[in-house]
Amino acid sequence: MIFNSKTMGLLALLGGVALLSTVEVGTKIIGKNALPFQMVFIRFFLTGVILLACAFPSFLKSGLSLKLSDFGWFALNGAVGIAVSLSLFHLAILVFEKAASCAVVFSANPIFVIILARFVNNEAWTVPKWAALALGVAGVGLFAWESGAFTLQSLMALGIMTASAFFFALSICISRRLIIRYGAFILIGFSALFGSLMILPFALASVAQNGVGGLAASWLPVLYVTLAGTTLAYALYYFGLRHSTAFQASMMFFLKPVLASIFAAIILREHINAFMVGGSLLIISGLAVTVVSHLRARS
């Protein structure tokens, strides 16, 4: 059957990354109306509540129960993948000049995943993996080149987003190890809830200092980034992660520069040039290598 669970998993990953690729554009529209800690709390607190509300009826019917150690894993994943990674992510978006540039650097997380997954998930290093990774890195490199000369601001943004990509990659590996045990919605629901609560004090501090006028003025893009760019995107992505490897899931992130550039060009009128087109072709080639090796493994 063509549409088996593995194939559906890859399609879900693609849908999730497509929605995640709109977050940079949405956040650029919001700008400083919602500061990084505020955005992370709103996005992931609501995502945690919604996903847990969807998952708990079937979870209770299954007769399974959660132990204190389970909540420890959820808290660890929330701290790494949300409280740290996504706070740095939103901070970097404010520092980067272009929305597409944000996606370029964050999409480098597969580089960290292929290294970390060898030790966290026992995923072997293979020639097709390194070939796909090389094509993806080359494509991202062309995207980065289009931004022109480096400045202190761009180097600072690069460092912040690279740190965000590393911690997100670690979270992917942790999630892939746990997701079979808990299911996608329970895992990301509790992880999102714990991660958002960890940064709640910082979010409240920024609200106390700046008020809620900016949030109120940007309620529509904030709502979009939360419900479509986070809740639905994470539901699709983590469903796909359950039915694929950590490497396959992370490779989909190489599509972010391609998709984010298209969205940014349409919505923000950002320019697409030959470097970005060439980078897109290399990235798609890398993904093709990943998909072909996946299909051969299934045959």
C-alpha positions, 0 to 999 in steps of 0.5 A: 500500500502506497500510503502506509504509516511511514509515508503518511508520517513523511507527509505529516512532517512536510505539512508541519514544516510548511506551517512552521515556515510561516512563523518567521513571517508572522513574527516579523509582522508582530515585531516588538508588539509581543516580546520573545518570552511573551510569544513563547508562553502564548504559543506553547501554553495554548498548544499544550492545553489544546493537545492535551484536551484532544489526547486525554479522552483516548489516553484515559480509555487506554488504561495507561497511567503516568508516573513522576518520572514521566513528568520529569521527561516531559519537563526536560523536553520542555526545557530544552525544546521550548523554554531554551530553544524557542526563546532564543528563536524568537529573540533571533527573529528580532535581531535578523533583518530578514524573515527568510534569514531566520529560517536559513539558520534554524534549518541547520538543526539537521547537522546537529541531529545527525550527530546527536541521534547516533548517541541518543537514538542509536541511529547509524551514520550512513553514506546517504545520510551524509550525502543528503546532509551535504546537499542541504548544508550547501543549499542553506549556504547559498541562502546565507550568501544572499544576505551579503556582507556580515555585520555585528548584528548578523553575527549576533543573530547567527550565534543566537539562532544556531544555539536555538537550532542545537537545542531544538535538534536535541529536543527532536532526538529526545522526543523520538526516544519517548514518542512511542511510549507516550504518543505524539499529543501527550508528549508534545502537550505536556512538553509544551505546557512545562516549557511555557510555564518555565518562562512564565515569570519572564513573560510576566516581567516583560508584560509588567514593563511594557504592558499588553497594548502591543499584544492587543494590537497584534492579536490576529497574527499572534492568534495565527502563529499560535493556532496554525503555526504552532498547535497544528504545526506541532501536531503534524510534525510530531505525528510524523516524527512518531512514524519516521527517524529523527534524521528524516524528521530533521531533514524536512527542516531544510525546506524552511528557507525555501518555504519561508522565502516564498512566504516572505516574498509574497507577504513581506515583499522580500526579494528572491534571487539566484542564490536562493533559487540555487539553494532551493534546488540543492535542498530539494535534492538532499530531501530527494536522497532522504526519501529515496533511501527511505523507500528503499529501506521499506522495499 
